[in-house]
Amino acid sequence: MATRNIKEVAQLARVSVGTVSNVLNRPEIVAPATRERVFEAIKKLGFVRNEVARHLRVGRSRTVGLVVLDVSNPFFVDVAQGAESVADDHDTMVVLCNSAGDPGRERRHLDQLEQQRVMGILITPVEMESPWLEELAARGTPVVLVDSPATGLQCSVAVDDRLGGQIAGAHLIERGHRRIMFVGGPPSIRQVADRHAGIGAAVAAAAGAVELLTSTSPTLTVAEGRAVGERVAALPAGERPTAAFCANDMMALGFLQAMASHGLRVPEDMAIIGYDDIDFAAAAAVPLSSVRQPRELLGRTAIDLLLEEVAEPEEHRHRQVIFQPDLVVRKSSAQGRNP
């Protein structure tokens, strides 16, 4: 069947091309009877609007890019669901891009999204310093940082990760642990650095009574958590930490697997706390204590800020929204340490 165009719709509906355009783009300004006539013509002709051509004319698509650190992490899936729930209400689509923690890959995604003239970009940046994000915004593409605070040059939504680390550390110290390991990822990732600083503050408050060990891994994955756990489990009992605070739940689940494979009991031999409180945390073989983040709320709030900036760019003022974390205590850390 031949491709139908907007002129044919206008002829069949007995209206101008401009009226058809208004029905497609601003239906609220068209009289209901006229609107119905145009929709009937569209249905009869099988007309499909050419979105690519439309984007070239108006300058922006109805697409938002969401660039995340690890698409396999359920935390980011939940953030994406939150963003998409708001986008759907605004006739907007969310495109998910995975940087995999690679700055070069992140930059390529940003370049491609800008070339596609996306409405704006939501991003959890790989590194704390990202000058190209500022350049992107300066060229007219709004940017909102997700799960990462901004300096005021962009809007951002984040959780107080330093407080989250402090809460986790205080809980373990209260349970009697005096040798604690932070199982982290790349310190260049802001969330990792802040969570480490938070547990460091809790240990410092113990005035020398607690030792903090730190493990750094290249990625925040189950496999890396398991690898750290294997090394820890192989240590003599007197040299092992008695508790681990992991930078996210994926690492904590891998660490938990390693303890089980070496016959170490959780929490009797090793207490474990994760971060994010993904659904898998509660469903683990030993239910995992975790610092909870409002995952879907982060996504919803981020896209709300982006849509506000798109709608009123001149009046818009950047905002930094910070949510408070809370610790969900489950079996993996519930038991106190015997003196």
C-alpha positions as CSV (number, residue, x, y, z in Angstrom):
1,M,0.0,0.0,0.0
2,A,1.3,3.5,-0.9
3,T,2.5,5.7,2.0
4,R,-0.1,8.2,2.9
5,N,0.8,11.8,3.7
6,I,-0.7,14.6,5.7
7,K,-2.1,16.4,2.6
8,E,-4.3,13.3,1.9
9,V,-5.5,13.3,5.5
10,A,-6.4,17.0,5.2
11,Q,-8.3,16.5,1.9
12,L,-10.3,13.5,3.2
13,A,-11.2,15.4,6.5
14,R,-11.9,18.6,4.5
15,V,-9.6,20.7,6.7
16,S,-6.2,22.4,6.2
17,V,-2.9,20.8,6.6
18,G,-2.3,23.1,9.5
19,T,-5.4,21.8,11.3
20,V,-4.2,18.2,10.8
21,S,-0.8,19.2,12.3
22,N,-2.6,20.8,15.3
23,V,-4.6,17.6,15.8
24,L,-1.4,15.6,15.9
25,N,0.7,18.0,18.0
26,R,-1.7,20.2,19.9
27,P,-5.1,18.5,19.9
28,E,-6.5,20.5,22.8
29,I,-6.8,23.6,20.6
30,V,-8.9,21.9,17.9
31,A,-12.7,21.7,18.1
32,P,-13.8,18.2,19.1
33,A,-15.9,17.6,16.0
34,T,-13.0,18.6,13.7
35,R,-10.6,16.5,15.8
36,E,-12.9,13.5,15.3
37,R,-13.1,14.0,11.6
38,V,-9.3,14.1,11.3
39,F,-8.9,11.0,13.4
40,E,-11.4,9.2,11.2
41,A,-9.5,10.2,8.1
42,I,-6.2,9.0,9.6
43,K,-7.8,5.7,10.5
44,K,-9.3,5.2,7.0
45,L,-6.1,6.1,5.2
46,G,-3.8,4.2,7.5
47,F,-1.7,7.3,8.0
48,V,1.4,7.0,10.2
49,R,3.2,10.1,11.2
50,N,6.8,10.3,10.1
51,E,8.5,11.0,13.4
52,V,11.9,11.3,12.0
53,A,10.9,14.1,9.6
54,R,8.9,15.8,12.4
55,H,11.9,15.7,14.7
56,L,14.0,17.4,12.1
57,R,11.4,20.2,11.8
58,V,10.8,20.9,15.5
59,G,14.4,20.2,16.5
60,R,13.9,17.7,19.3
61,S,12.5,14.2,19.5
62,R,10.1,12.8,22.2
63,T,12.9,10.6,23.4
64,V,14.9,10.8,26.7
65,G,18.2,9.0,27.0
66,L,19.0,7.2,30.3
67,V,22.7,6.2,30.6
68,V,23.4,3.9,33.5
69,L,26.5,2.2,35.0
70,D,25.4,-1.4,34.7
71,V,22.2,-2.4,32.9
72,S,22.4,-5.9,34.6
73,N,22.0,-4.3,38.0
74,P,18.3,-4.5,39.1
75,F,18.8,-1.1,40.8
76,F,19.0,0.6,37.5
77,V,16.1,-1.4,36.0
78,D,14.0,0.0,38.8
79,V,15.2,3.5,38.2
80,A,14.3,3.1,34.5
81,Q,10.9,1.9,35.4
82,G,10.3,4.9,37.5
83,A,11.4,7.2,34.7
84,E,9.4,5.4,32.1
85,S,6.2,5.6,34.2
86,V,6.4,9.4,34.0
87,A,7.5,9.5,30.4
88,D,4.5,7.4,29.3
89,D,2.2,10.1,30.7
90,H,4.0,12.7,28.6
91,D,4.0,10.8,25.3
92,T,7.8,10.3,25.7
93,M,10.0,7.3,25.3
94,V,13.0,6.4,27.4
95,V,16.0,4.8,25.7
96,L,18.3,2.9,28.0
97,C,22.1,3.0,27.4
98,N,24.7,1.0,29.3
99,S,28.1,2.6,29.9
100,A,29.3,-0.5,31.8
101,G,31.4,1.8,33.9
102,D,33.6,2.8,30.9
103,P,34.1,6.5,30.4
104,G,34.8,6.1,26.7
105,R,31.6,4.1,26.1
106,E,29.7,6.6,28.2
107,R,31.0,9.4,25.9
108,R,30.0,7.5,22.8
109,H,26.5,7.1,24.1
110,L,26.2,10.8,24.9
111,D,27.4,11.7,21.4
112,Q,24.9,9.4,19.7
113,L,22.0,10.6,21.9
114,E,22.9,14.2,21.0
115,Q,23.0,13.4,17.3
116,Q,19.6,11.8,17.6
117,R,18.4,15.1,19.1
118,V,16.9,13.6,22.2
119,M,14.8,15.8,24.4
120,G,17.3,15.4,27.3
121,I,19.5,12.9,29.1
122,L,19.4,11.3,32.5
123,I,22.7,9.8,33.5
124,T,24.6,8.1,36.3
125,P,28.1,9.3,35.4
126,V,31.1,7.0,35.5
127,E,33.4,9.6,37.0
128,M,32.8,12.4,39.5
129,E,34.3,15.0,37.0
130,S,32.5,14.9,33.7
131,P,33.2,18.1,31.7
132,W,31.5,16.8,28.6
133,L,28.2,16.8,30.5
134,E,28.5,20.5,31.0
135,E,29.4,20.9,27.3
136,L,26.3,18.9,26.3
137,A,24.0,21.1,28.4
138,A,25.7,24.3,27.0
139,R,24.9,23.1,23.5
140,G,21.2,22.9,24.4
141,T,20.6,19.3,25.6
142,P,19.3,19.3,29.2
143,V,21.1,16.8,31.5
144,V,19.9,15.5,34.9
145,L,22.3,13.5,37.1
146,V,20.7,10.3,38.6
147,D,22.0,8.8,41.9
148,S,24.7,11.4,41.8
149,P,24.7,15.0,43.2
150,A,25.5,17.9,41.0
151,T,27.3,21.1,41.7
152,G,24.5,23.3,40.5
153,L,25.2,23.3,36.8
154,Q,22.6,20.6,36.3
155,C,19.6,19.2,38.1
156,S,20.3,16.0,40.1
157,V,18.6,13.4,42.2
158,A,20.6,11.3,44.7
159,V,20.7,9.6,48.0
160,D,22.9,10.7,50.9
161,D,25.4,7.8,50.4
162,R,27.7,9.0,53.0
163,L,24.9,8.7,55.6
164,G,24.1,5.3,54.1
165,G,27.6,4.1,54.8
166,Q,27.6,5.6,58.2
167,I,24.3,3.8,59.1
168,A,25.7,0.5,57.9
169,G,28.9,0.9,59.9
170,A,27.1,2.0,63.1
171,H,24.9,-1.1,62.8
172,L,27.8,-3.5,62.5
173,I,29.7,-1.8,65.4
174,E,26.7,-2.0,67.6
175,R,26.5,-5.7,66.9
176,G,30.0,-6.0,68.3
177,H,32.1,-6.2,65.1
178,R,35.6,-4.8,65.5
179,R,37.2,-5.8,62.2
180,I,35.1,-4.7,59.2
181,M,35.8,-4.8,55.5
182,F,34.4,-2.4,52.9
183,V,34.0,-4.3,49.7
184,G,34.0,-1.5,47.1
185,G,34.4,-0.8,43.4
186,P,36.2,1.9,41.6
187,P,36.8,4.9,43.9
188,S,36.3,7.2,40.9
189,I,32.6,6.4,41.1
190,R,31.0,8.9,43.4
191,Q,28.7,6.5,45.2
192,V,31.5,4.1,46.0
193,A,33.6,7.0,47.4
194,D,30.8,8.4,49.5
195,R,29.7,5.0,51.0
196,H,33.4,4.3,51.9
197,A,33.6,7.7,53.5
198,G,30.4,7.0,55.5
199,I,31.6,3.8,57.0
200,G,35.0,5.4,57.6
201,A,33.2,8.1,59.7
202,A,31.4,5.4,61.7
203,V,34.7,3.6,62.4
204,A,36.4,6.9,63.3
205,A,33.6,7.6,65.8
206,A,34.5,4.4,67.6
207,A,37.8,6.1,68.6
208,G,40.2,3.4,67.6
209,A,38.2,0.4,68.8
210,V,37.4,-0.8,65.2
211,E,39.6,-1.6,62.3
212,L,38.4,-0.9,58.7
213,L,39.8,-2.9,55.8
214,T,39.1,-1.9,52.2
215,S,38.9,-3.9,49.1
216,T,38.7,-2.3,45.7
217,S,37.4,-4.0,42.5
218,P,37.1,-2.8,38.9
219,T,33.4,-3.3,38.7
220,L,30.4,-3.6,41.1
221,T,29.2,-7.0,40.0
222,V,28.3,-10.4,41.6
223,A,31.5,-11.9,40.1
224,E,33.7,-9.3,41.7
225,G,32.0,-9.7,45.1
226,R,32.5,-13.4,44.9
227,A,36.1,-13.0,44.0
228,V,36.7,-10.8,47.0
229,G,34.8,-13.2,49.2
230,E,36.9,-16.1,48.0
231,R,40.1,-14.2,49.1
232,V,38.6,-13.3,52.4
233,A,37.4,-16.8,53.1
234,A,40.9,-18.2,52.4
235,L,42.4,-16.1,55.2
236,P,43.2,-17.7,58.6
237,A,40.2,-17.2,61.0
238,G,42.2,-14.8,63.2
239,E,43.0,-12.5,60.2
240,R,39.5,-12.4,58.6
241,P,37.1,-9.6,59.2
242,T,34.0,-10.6,61.0
243,A,31.7,-8.3,58.9
244,A,31.6,-6.9,55.4
245,F,29.8,-3.8,54.1
246,C,29.5,-4.1,50.3
247,A,29.2,-1.1,48.0
248,N,26.0,-2.6,46.4
249,D,23.8,-5.6,46.7
250,M,25.3,-7.3,43.6
251,M,28.7,-7.5,45.3
252,A,27.1,-8.5,48.5
253,L,25.3,-11.4,46.9
254,G,28.6,-12.6,45.3
255,F,30.3,-12.2,48.7
256,L,27.6,-14.3,50.3
257,Q,28.0,-17.0,47.7
258,A,31.7,-17.3,48.5
259,M,31.0,-17.6,52.2
260,A,28.6,-20.4,51.6
261,S,31.0,-22.3,49.3
262,H,33.7,-22.2,52.0
263,G,31.4,-23.4,54.7
264,L,31.4,-20.0,56.6
265,R,28.1,-19.2,58.3
266,V,26.3,-15.9,57.8
267,P,26.0,-14.1,60.1
268,E,27.7,-16.2,62.8
269,D,31.1,-16.2,61.1
270,M,30.6,-13.2,58.7
271,A,27.9,-10.5,58.8
272,I,27.1,-8.9,55.5
273,I,25.4,-5.7,54.5
274,G,24.7,-4.6,50.9
275,Y,23.4,-1.4,49.4
276,D,20.3,-0.6,47.2
277,D,17.9,-3.2,48.7
278,I,17.1,-4.7,45.3
279,D,14.4,-7.4,45.3
280,F,17.0,-10.2,45.3
281,A,18.4,-9.0,48.7
282,A,15.3,-10.3,50.6
283,A,15.2,-13.5,48.5
284,A,18.8,-14.5,49.0
285,A,19.6,-17.9,50.7
286,V,20.4,-15.8,53.8
287,P,18.2,-12.7,53.6
288,L,20.5,-9.8,53.0
289,S,20.6,-6.6,55.2
290,S,20.8,-3.6,52.9
291,V,20.8,0.1,52.8
292,R,17.6,1.0,51.0
293,Q,17.4,3.6,48.2
294,P,14.0,4.8,46.7
295,R,14.9,3.3,43.3
296,E,11.8,4.1,41.3
297,L,11.3,7.5,43.0
298,L,14.8,8.5,41.8
299,G,13.8,7.8,38.2
300,R,10.4,9.5,38.5
301,T,11.9,12.6,40.2
302,A,14.8,12.8,37.6
303,I,12.5,12.8,34.6
304,D,10.1,15.3,36.3
305,L,13.1,17.7,36.6
306,L,14.1,17.1,33.0
307,L,10.5,17.8,31.7
308,E,10.3,21.0,33.8
309,E,13.5,22.2,32.2
310,V,12.3,21.3,28.7
311,A,9.0,23.0,29.2
312,E,10.3,26.3,30.6
313,P,14.0,26.6,29.8
314,E,14.2,30.3,30.6
315,E,12.4,30.1,33.9
316,H,13.9,26.8,35.0
317,R,16.3,26.8,38.0
318,H,18.4,23.8,38.6
319,R,17.6,21.8,41.8
320,Q,19.5,19.1,43.7
321,V,17.1,16.6,45.3
322,I,18.6,14.5,48.1
323,F,16.8,11.5,49.6
324,Q,17.6,9.9,52.9
325,P,18.6,6.2,53.0
326,D,17.5,3.7,55.6
327,L,18.9,0.3,56.7
328,V,16.8,-2.8,56.3
329,V,18.0,-5.3,58.8
330,R,17.7,-9.0,57.8
331,K,19.3,-12.2,58.9
332,S,22.7,-11.5,57.3
333,S,23.6,-9.0,60.0
334,A,20.9,-9.4,62.7
335,Q,22.9,-11.5,65.1
336,G,25.3,-9.8,67.5
337,R,29.0,-10.8,67.7
338,N,30.1,-12.7,70.7
339,P,32.8,-10.9,72.6
